[in-house]
Amino acid sequence: MADNVILDIPFDEADGSTIAYDLSPGHHHAAVELGRFVPGRFANCVYFPNEGKAEIIAPVINFSQDFTFMIWVKSESNLVNSGRCYVNLKFPGENNVKEVSLYSKMEYWSNFCITQQGNNIRVYLDGALKGTVPFTVPMTGFALLKDDGRSKSGFCSLDGGKAYDYSITNEEIDENIQQTLQPVNFSVANINFKDFGVIVEKMDGVFNMPERKDPLTLNWDDYHGEVVDLIKPVFGVRQIELRCWIKGNSKDDFVSKWFDFKSHFEQSGPVRLKIEAGTKPLLFEVYHKEQLDLEKEKWRDGVNFGRFTLKLREPEPVKRVLKVNGSSCTISLTSQKLVSIYWGDGTRTMDVYGTKTVSHNYPASGEYFVIVAGVIEDISSFSSDAALIWSRI
């Protein structure tokens, strides 16, 4: 599905932003008018209090071909006996509209999905098919509506909007909903922990602020207390602990998965740890300093289990994160302090400073996450052809 995405707008900007960024290769960013960014279904969402819109001028969906559009929606109602939600499908000709009722007030976060395959349009809510509309001439657009018995606009929130250039199946709709609801996924070097049979039962240090380095301190004999320079705090190493289980279907499978997994922490240089806890991943360039011990109580026929704790250190804990869809990335910046660029394919450019433009070509076109690490608050100018997903983590 990732290769077929034509729109990916998480609506996860900071409040006050007038743009909702599209993370798909098309970069169809939406202009937000009279909307606010507030806590949403996953991270932030866009909230429209009685008026406003998120508008994309350029066409995104080709209604003459198969497509899918999916988004999380929540509405508000001020009337007791109101709230009929429905979809209008507009076809060429005056008043040529077909309606599909959703049988829901959508006052909770609901997954709305519309697909077109061949000459049939299907409308889903929370994975359940609500209606199928056959057609002979392609529609010109559709609208998700709520009838509150008022002439005014409504109050609604939008989160996690996506569109694909094909019609996804019922199973893929359910899988997409489950993936977005799944609390956390872990990967190392872009390989999911689950592929190694590894499950994380507890994590520490991921959301913690690293310990501050000791600031300049002056202690005068004839003054109470001390004088501490807190103008520009700097931080030490981020330390992450992941308490894990590993499972193998046999003794050989268990041993093979364990050696494959730990080998990623025995290589030269840092390794990329990715934690997907929402619409935007958390990324860390880490290494394992201590001995990696496996607790194995006993061997048995069939399924075998073991426990271990990853004790990871991130040498450069303060960073900016970009998302690339394509085969190259260019970054221009001005910084009087050294920064490091981790390109997301295992390569990195170190000691970048001054006014520089740095470009990188990937071995294949795809999705990559770039980390710019260092004293990023001292970067005086910054631009890139990649989408910014974290300004500072």
PLY file of the C-alpha trace (Angstrom):
ply
format ascii 1.0
element vertex 393
property float x
property float y
property float z
element edge 392
property int vertex1
property int vertex2
end_header
0.00 0.00 0.00
2.88 2.40 0.72
3.92 2.40 -2.96
0.39 3.37 -4.06
-0.24 6.26 -1.65
-1.10 9.54 -3.41
-2.05 11.53 -0.31
-0.86 11.21 3.30
-1.85 14.08 5.60
-1.56 13.27 9.33
-2.85 16.74 10.35
-0.18 16.71 13.04
1.10 20.27 12.86
1.48 22.62 15.82
-1.44 24.91 16.59
-1.16 28.08 14.58
0.08 26.40 11.42
-1.69 27.36 8.21
-0.45 24.29 6.32
-1.25 20.59 6.77
1.67 18.77 5.19
1.23 15.89 2.75
3.92 13.24 3.36
3.22 11.39 0.10
5.49 11.77 -2.96
3.06 14.30 -4.48
3.43 16.81 -1.61
-0.16 18.04 -1.99
-0.07 20.21 1.13
-3.41 21.57 2.35
-4.01 25.24 3.16
-5.83 25.43 6.50
-8.26 28.29 7.07
-9.97 29.00 10.42
-8.91 25.62 11.76
-6.92 24.73 14.86
-4.48 21.91 15.54
-5.40 20.20 18.79
-4.82 16.74 20.38
-6.51 14.19 18.13
-7.01 10.49 17.53
-3.28 9.78 17.33
-1.18 12.90 17.93
-2.63 16.22 16.77
-5.61 16.68 14.47
-7.23 19.64 12.74
-10.37 20.99 14.39
-12.87 23.28 12.66
-15.06 25.23 15.13
-18.18 26.03 13.07
-16.25 27.15 9.98
-13.03 26.68 8.06
-11.46 24.29 5.58
-8.31 22.40 4.60
-7.99 23.01 0.87
-5.81 21.39 -1.79
-5.99 23.27 -5.09
-4.30 20.76 -7.38
-6.31 17.62 -8.27
-5.27 14.54 -6.28
-7.83 11.81 -7.05
-8.60 10.76 -10.62
-12.30 9.82 -10.54
-12.04 8.03 -13.90
-9.79 5.39 -12.29
-9.85 3.14 -9.23
-9.04 4.93 -5.98
-9.38 4.84 -2.19
-9.81 7.72 0.25
-9.69 7.12 4.00
-9.80 9.51 6.96
-10.61 9.58 10.68
-13.50 11.92 11.50
-15.24 13.12 14.65
-18.19 15.54 14.71
-20.05 17.46 17.38
-23.77 18.01 17.80
-25.63 20.63 19.80
-29.11 19.25 19.18
-30.59 16.24 20.98
-32.38 14.61 18.03
-29.89 15.37 15.29
-26.82 14.00 13.68
-27.71 12.06 10.54
-24.43 11.51 8.67
-24.37 10.62 5.00
-22.27 10.82 1.84
-23.30 12.63 -1.34
-21.79 11.39 -4.60
-21.96 14.04 -7.35
-22.22 12.95 -10.99
-22.33 15.10 -14.16
-25.62 16.90 -14.68
-27.80 19.19 -12.63
-28.90 17.71 -9.27
-27.40 14.35 -10.24
-26.50 13.29 -6.69
-26.67 9.87 -5.06
-26.77 9.52 -1.27
-25.37 6.84 1.03
-26.46 6.95 4.67
-23.87 6.05 7.32
-26.35 5.40 10.16
-24.07 7.10 12.68
-23.75 10.49 14.35
-19.93 10.09 14.22
-19.60 11.74 17.62
-16.64 9.44 18.33
-13.54 8.94 16.19
-14.76 7.00 13.15
-12.85 5.66 10.16
-14.50 6.82 6.93
-13.47 5.13 3.69
-14.67 5.41 0.10
-13.37 3.20 -2.72
-13.97 2.99 -6.45
-13.34 -0.21 -8.39
-14.52 -0.57 -11.96
-18.05 0.84 -12.12
-18.84 0.55 -8.41
-18.32 2.97 -5.53
-18.33 1.55 -2.01
-18.65 3.50 1.23
-17.42 2.14 4.59
-17.57 3.32 8.18
-15.27 1.65 10.73
-14.68 -1.16 8.23
-18.39 -1.92 7.71
-19.84 -1.56 4.19
-22.61 1.07 4.25
-23.52 1.16 0.58
-22.55 0.30 -2.99
-23.35 2.69 -5.84
-22.97 1.53 -9.46
-22.37 4.16 -12.14
-21.89 4.52 -15.88
-20.24 7.97 -15.89
-17.45 8.83 -13.39
-18.48 11.09 -10.52
-17.10 14.59 -10.20
-16.72 14.59 -6.41
-18.11 13.48 -3.07
-18.94 15.08 0.29
-19.26 13.69 3.81
-22.13 15.54 5.50
-23.97 15.74 8.81
-27.50 17.10 9.11
-27.96 18.93 12.41
-31.06 20.77 11.32
-29.13 24.02 11.16
-28.07 26.29 8.33
-24.68 26.94 9.91
-21.48 24.97 9.49
-20.64 22.25 11.98
-17.89 21.41 14.42
-15.63 18.58 13.29
-12.14 17.12 13.61
-10.05 15.34 10.95
-7.06 13.06 11.45
-4.89 10.72 9.37
-6.18 11.35 5.83
-4.87 9.03 3.09
-5.62 8.31 -0.55
-4.42 5.47 -2.80
-4.45 5.01 -6.57
-6.27 1.68 -6.33
-9.27 0.20 -4.55
-8.24 -1.49 -1.34
-10.04 -4.64 -0.20
-12.20 -5.13 2.89
-9.30 -7.00 4.50
-6.91 -4.12 3.79
-9.37 -1.63 5.29
-9.53 -3.69 8.49
-5.74 -4.08 8.49
-5.27 -0.33 8.03
-7.60 0.40 10.95
-5.84 -2.12 13.18
-2.39 -0.79 12.26
-3.38 2.76 13.15
-4.88 1.56 16.43
-1.89 -0.63 17.32
-0.07 1.12 20.16
3.60 0.63 19.24
5.76 -1.06 16.60
9.54 -1.42 16.95
12.13 -1.97 14.23
15.91 -2.08 13.97
17.66 -1.29 10.68
14.15 -1.13 9.12
13.33 -4.72 10.18
10.34 -5.17 12.48
11.15 -6.71 15.86
8.34 -9.21 15.24
10.26 -10.65 12.28
12.82 -11.81 14.86
10.11 -13.10 17.19
10.83 -10.19 19.57
8.08 -8.50 21.60
8.74 -5.41 23.75
6.91 -5.57 27.08
8.31 -2.38 28.61
10.27 0.65 27.47
12.06 3.34 29.47
13.83 6.51 28.42
12.11 6.97 25.07
10.11 10.03 26.12
12.46 11.22 28.85
14.50 14.37 28.52
18.20 13.42 28.59
20.14 14.58 31.63
21.56 18.08 31.39
25.29 18.50 31.24
26.71 20.44 34.18
26.28 24.17 33.48
28.86 26.82 34.27
28.50 27.53 38.00
30.01 30.30 40.13
30.04 30.09 43.91
30.83 33.40 45.66
31.91 33.25 49.30
29.85 36.27 50.35
26.63 35.37 48.46
23.92 32.89 49.27
23.54 29.93 46.93
25.25 29.92 43.54
25.12 31.56 40.13
24.24 29.11 37.33
24.34 29.75 33.58
21.03 28.30 32.31
20.71 30.38 29.15
21.66 27.57 26.74
21.14 24.12 28.25
22.97 21.23 26.63
22.16 17.58 27.15
24.02 14.34 27.62
23.42 10.93 26.08
19.88 9.56 25.79
19.58 6.15 27.44
16.83 3.77 26.34
15.94 0.42 27.91
13.66 -2.07 26.18
12.60 -5.13 28.15
11.92 -7.84 25.56
10.74 -11.40 24.94
12.00 -13.51 22.06
10.11 -16.51 20.70
11.16 -19.33 18.37
9.02 -22.15 17.00
11.82 -24.66 17.65
15.28 -24.73 19.24
16.94 -24.04 15.88
14.46 -21.28 15.04
14.97 -19.68 18.46
18.79 -19.68 18.17
18.72 -18.43 14.59
16.39 -15.51 15.42
18.45 -14.55 18.47
21.75 -14.42 16.58
20.16 -12.54 13.67
18.65 -10.00 16.04
21.70 -9.30 18.20
24.00 -9.09 15.16
22.50 -5.69 14.36
23.95 -4.32 17.62
27.42 -5.77 16.96
28.12 -3.85 13.76
30.24 -0.73 13.38
28.52 2.62 13.72
25.09 3.35 15.16
21.97 1.40 14.24
18.58 2.95 13.47
15.87 2.23 16.06
12.38 3.17 14.89
9.37 3.28 17.20
5.97 3.76 15.57
3.68 5.08 18.28
1.37 7.12 16.09
1.25 8.65 12.65
4.88 9.83 12.81
7.70 7.49 13.86
10.21 8.19 16.62
13.76 7.64 15.37
17.01 7.08 17.24
20.59 6.39 16.10
21.81 4.13 18.91
24.44 1.60 19.96
24.53 -1.11 22.63
27.42 -0.61 25.01
26.94 -3.36 27.59
26.96 -7.09 27.16
23.67 -8.32 25.70
22.53 -11.16 27.96
19.78 -13.64 27.12
17.84 -15.20 29.99
16.85 -18.73 28.94
15.27 -20.79 31.70
15.11 -24.12 29.91
15.06 -25.74 26.52
11.97 -27.57 25.36
10.54 -29.26 22.31
8.46 -26.93 20.16
8.14 -23.26 21.08
11.03 -21.72 23.07
11.10 -18.39 24.91
13.81 -16.12 26.30
14.07 -12.67 27.88
16.61 -9.88 27.52
16.98 -6.12 28.01
18.33 -3.79 25.36
20.32 -0.99 27.00
20.78 1.53 24.21
22.62 4.83 24.11
21.98 7.64 21.66
25.10 9.84 21.42
23.30 12.70 19.62
19.92 12.93 21.36
18.59 16.24 19.99
17.48 16.11 16.37
15.23 17.18 13.52
13.51 14.52 11.38
12.57 14.67 7.68
10.70 12.24 5.45
11.82 11.48 1.90
9.64 9.92 -0.78
11.89 9.35 -3.77
15.50 8.65 -4.65
17.31 11.76 -3.38
17.38 14.41 -0.68
18.91 17.89 -0.52
19.40 19.91 2.67
20.59 23.52 2.88
21.52 24.95 6.27
23.57 27.50 8.12
25.11 26.44 11.43
28.19 27.54 13.31
28.21 24.25 15.22
28.80 20.79 13.79
25.71 18.75 12.90
25.37 15.18 11.68
23.00 13.96 8.95
21.80 10.35 9.06
20.21 9.63 5.69
18.08 6.64 6.73
19.79 4.07 4.49
22.66 3.33 6.88
24.90 6.16 5.62
25.65 9.49 7.27
27.41 12.81 6.67
29.31 14.10 9.67
30.68 17.49 10.72
28.44 19.70 8.60
28.79 23.39 9.51
28.85 26.85 8.01
26.51 27.57 5.11
26.23 24.30 3.23
24.01 22.46 0.76
24.33 18.70 1.10
22.71 16.19 -1.26
22.30 12.43 -1.05
21.23 9.83 -3.60
19.58 6.61 -2.46
20.20 3.19 -4.02
16.49 2.91 -4.86
13.44 5.13 -4.81
11.39 4.69 -1.65
10.50 6.04 1.78
13.38 7.21 3.98
13.62 9.16 7.24
16.49 11.62 7.62
17.86 12.74 10.99
19.71 16.05 11.43
21.35 15.83 14.87
23.37 18.27 16.95
22.77 21.68 18.50
19.87 22.23 16.10
18.59 25.26 18.02
21.66 27.12 16.72
20.80 26.41 13.07
20.03 29.89 11.72
18.58 28.83 8.35
17.27 25.48 7.12
15.50 24.18 4.03
15.03 20.83 2.32
13.07 19.17 -0.47
12.02 16.54 2.10
8.98 16.95 4.35
9.61 18.03 7.94
7.87 15.67 10.39
9.64 16.54 13.69
11.21 19.98 14.16
12.83 18.84 17.41
12.75 15.60 19.40
0 1
1 2
2 3
3 4
4 5
5 6
6 7
7 8
8 9
9 10
10 11
11 12
12 13
13 14
14 15
15 16
16 17
17 18
18 19
19 20
20 21
21 22
22 23
23 24
24 25
25 26
26 27
27 28
28 29
29 30
30 31
31 32
32 33
33 34
34 35
35 36
36 37
37 38
38 39
39 40
40 41
41 42
42 43
43 44
44 45
45 46
46 47
47 48
48 49
49 50
50 51
51 52
52 53
53 54
54 55
55 56
56 57
57 58
58 59
59 60
60 61
61 62
62 63
63 64
64 65
65 66
66 67
67 68
68 69
69 70
70 71
71 72
72 73
73 74
74 75
75 76
76 77
77 78
78 79
79 80
80 81
81 82
82 83
83 84
84 85
85 86
86 87
87 88
88 89
89 90
90 91
91 92
92 93
93 94
94 95
95 96
96 97
97 98
98 99
99 100
100 101
101 102
102 103
103 104
104 105
105 106
106 107
107 108
108 109
109 110
110 111
111 112
112 113
113 114
114 115
115 116
116 117
117 118
118 119
119 120
120 121
121 122
122 123
123 124
124 125
125 126
126 127
127 128
128 129
129 130
130 131
131 132
132 133
133 134
134 135
135 136
136 137
137 138
138 139
139 140
140 141
141 142
142 143
143 144
144 145
145 146
146 147
147 148
148 149
149 150
150 151
151 152
152 153
153 154
154 155
155 156
156 157
157 158
158 159
159 160
160 161
161 162
162 163
163 164
164 165
165 166
166 167
167 168
168 169
169 170
170 171
171 172
172 173
173 174
174 175
175 176
176 177
177 178
178 179
179 180
180 181
181 182
182 183
183 184
184 185
185 186
186 187
187 188
188 189
189 190
190 191
191 192
192 193
193 194
194 195
195 196
196 197
197 198
198 199
199 200
200 201
201 202
202 203
203 204
204 205
205 206
206 207
207 208
208 209
209 210
210 211
211 212
212 213
213 214
214 215
215 216
216 217
217 218
218 219
219 220
220 221
221 222
222 223
223 224
224 225
225 226
226 227
227 228
228 229
229 230
230 231
231 232
232 233
233 234
234 235
235 236
236 237
237 238
238 239
239 240
240 241
241 242
242 243
243 244
244 245
245 246
246 247
247 248
248 249
249 250
250 251
251 252
252 253
253 254
254 255
255 256
256 257
257 258
258 259
259 260
260 261
261 262
262 263
263 264
264 265
265 266
266 267
267 268
268 269
269 270
270 271
271 272
272 273
273 274
274 275
275 276
276 277
277 278
278 279
279 280
280 281
281 282
282 283
283 284
284 285
285 286
286 287
287 288
288 289
289 290
290 291
291 292
292 293
293 294
294 295
295 296
296 297
297 298
298 299
299 300
300 301
301 302
302 303
303 304
304 305
305 306
306 307
307 308
308 309
309 310
310 311
311 312
312 313
313 314
314 315
315 316
316 317
317 318
318 319
319 320
320 321
321 322
322 323
323 324
324 325
325 326
326 327
327 328
328 329
329 330
330 331
331 332
332 333
333 334
334 335
335 336
336 337
337 338
338 339
339 340
340 341
341 342
342 343
343 344
344 345
345 346
346 347
347 348
348 349
349 350
350 351
351 352
352 353
353 354
354 355
355 356
356 357
357 358
358 359
359 360
360 361
361 362
362 363
363 364
364 365
365 366
366 367
367 368
368 369
369 370
370 371
371 372
372 373
373 374
374 375
375 376
376 377
377 378
378 379
379 380
380 381
381 382
382 383
383 384
384 385
385 386
386 387
387 388
388 389
389 390
390 391
391 392
